[in-house]
Structure formats: structure tokens, C-alpha cells
Amino acid sequence: MFRRLAPQAALARLIAFAAFLIVATPLVAVDARAAESIEVTDLAGRTVKAPLNPGKIVLSEGRQLYTLALLDKEDPFKRVVGWGNDLIENDPGLWQKYAAKFPSAKKLADMGNPYATDTSVEKIISLGTELYVLDLSNYFKAKETGLLDKLERAGVATIFVDFRQDPTQNVLPSLLLLGRVLGREKEALAFADFYMKNTRLLYTRVGSIAENKKPMVFIERAAGLLPCCATFGAANFGRYIEEAGGRNWGSQFFSGFSGQASPEKVFTDNPDYYFVTGASWKGSNPSSTAVSLGYDATPEKTQAELAALMKRPGFAELKAVKDKKVIAFYHQFYDSPYYFIAELVMAKEFYPDRFKDIDPDAVFKELHDRFLPVSLSGVFWARLQ
């Protein structure tokens, strides 16, 4: 849906967009507050009228909390009346942390799985919803089922954001869009500045590296949960690898979001690095043998789980396993405005001399200390020891 830009060009576009908002937002906001609504263009390219600073919103995806927490740090749930159950099922460590600090979150209406169930228009309306926030990947489903028209007739505004389908291009526009609609422009721009500072540094340092000098990386998507070897194409984590200065194996074969590779092909190509994504999925998927990364993870457990994955048939012969160039990443970076932390980890791994002054752990801690209502805990990436 979106034309791919080189990292430097993409960053320039995002900087220009942010600069426009810094200048334009106060003028727009004054008029909009008088009318109690604001006209915006969402990530689906729709021009929509949305309530300004709505008091009741529904999140189609629970993981949209990652962004809402940046904007409403004092209480990310104060305006949320319902949400998808994906965060509770797929990121239980984070859910427990937020639920302990904000007990009211336990009373939110459960809107079900945003990808596996049909959205209940009646339930959204019954909650007195003013704004329904949808993920861009559900755009065609929402349009074809008539969901958008039904909600419009009921007076419920809808906007699409994207933190999953094309995060490297759409995180910043999505963040700034929500900041405008929710009346949290200052908070959105503060995080945008932090985001651009770190991504600019990354792109500047890897931009001049010749393609044949970059390491080949295979990343196994949800290793231990999905059959081997699900991977990312030229998008999402695949794009993270490329922006960090690596060559994503899957980009050669899959132009879309993801694809399925045979173990034999991976073993034959023998990549320089083998990455996996993982999360605490055992609660919702008891058979999962994934690396349980997240806010409740421990170094001992993540090492044991990562080592077990590398003992699957054939893996011991991989160059990456022999050289201990195997790294597990928190799967939820694939749907989060914090994704660039994973890129910093990758870049420092690929080019330690170029990034010797960068400490991804410290950057992630600063992100939590400055922008989030909860402290950093757990394990979010782990290298095979």
C-alpha cells in the first residue's frame, strides 16, 4: 500500500511531517476545540472528522496501549472503555504490570481477538464510544463488512493507525495523528523527537556500508510457536534488519509481510546470524516452546529456552549457532513504537566499532523513565551463550 523509501529519505519525510505539525497543530487545535472536533487524514488515507480529546475510546487492538501509554502517561486507561484481548494473551508480563498500577483496566470491555473475530458494532455503540481506533491491516475487512458505515451512522468516529504493517514508515505519522486527536500533541512531539534522534543516528552510521559487507540474517518468526521456519519478508522485522545494516534473508523470497521457509533451505544458505522472535505465549498457547521474552522474563529462563530451540534437528551445524551469533528478540517489537530499540541492538551486534558509544539497554531505560508510566523490567533480547 505504501511506497518503500530508503531509510534516509523516510527519515527526512518524517522530520518534515513532524515539523509541519509543530507549526500547524496549535492553529488547528484552537479552531478544533471551539468546534469540539478535528478533521484529520488517517493512515488509510481517509479524511475524517474526529472528536477532539474524546472521553470514551475503544482500541481494536490491545497492543495499541504501547502508544497510548506514551500519550496518557498519568493514566493510559482513563479514556479507554473497551479493547481487543490480544495484549492480555500475547504480552501477559506487560498486562500484569499495567493492571497492578491501573486496576481499572481490569474492568474494560473485552472486544475479542481483532484478527479472528467479527467486531460487534452493537457493543461499541453500547459503550458510548466516541472514537474507535483500528489497525490498518484490518482496513479492507472493516470496509467490506460495512463496519465503518455502520459506526459512522451511529455517530462513532473511526481512525486507522499502523504500528504493525509498515512500522518503519508509519509509526511516527500514527503517533502524531493520535496525539492531535487526543489533545496530546506535546507528548507526541516529545517522543517523536526521541525517536528521530535515535533513528537518525542509526541511519547515519550504517548508510554508507556496501551491500556486500553486510551480514546475511535469517529471522525465525515466533520460533517455537509457529512451525519452522516462518520468517519475515521485506517488512517489519525484515525491514528492521535492513535498517540496522544487515541483509534480511526473507527479503529475497517474500515481498510481503511474511513467508514460510524450509529448514533445509535455511541450512543450505547458512546465514551469518540467526534471529528468533519470542514472547510469553504459554498462557494462551500451552504447547509453545518459544523464548519467553518480555517484562516478566528472566535471563536464566530465556537462555534455557533459546538453547533448546537451537537443539532442534540440524541447527547445531549452522554457522550462526557455532559462532554464537543467535539472538532472540521480544516479538512485540513488531507492533510497537519502540521497535527502533531492536534496530539499535542489531546494529551494535553487526558493527560494534561503529556503535561502541551506544547502549541499547540505557536507551530503552530512558524511554521508560521519560515516557512511560511503568519501569523497565525483564528481558527483551538475549544472545545465545
Beta strands, then each sheet from edge to edge (+ up, - down):
strand 1: 37-41
strand 2: 47-51
strand 3: 57-59
strand 4: 80-83
strand 5: 109-110
strand 6: 131-135
strand 7: 157-161
strand 8: 216-220
strand 9: 230-232
strand 10: 247-248
strand 11: 258-260
strand 12: 273-278
strand 13: 326-330
strand 14: 381-383
sheet 1: 1+ 2-
sheet 2: 5+ 4+ 3+ 6+ 7+
sheet 3: 10+ 8+ 12+ 13+ 14-
sheet 4: 9+ 11-
end
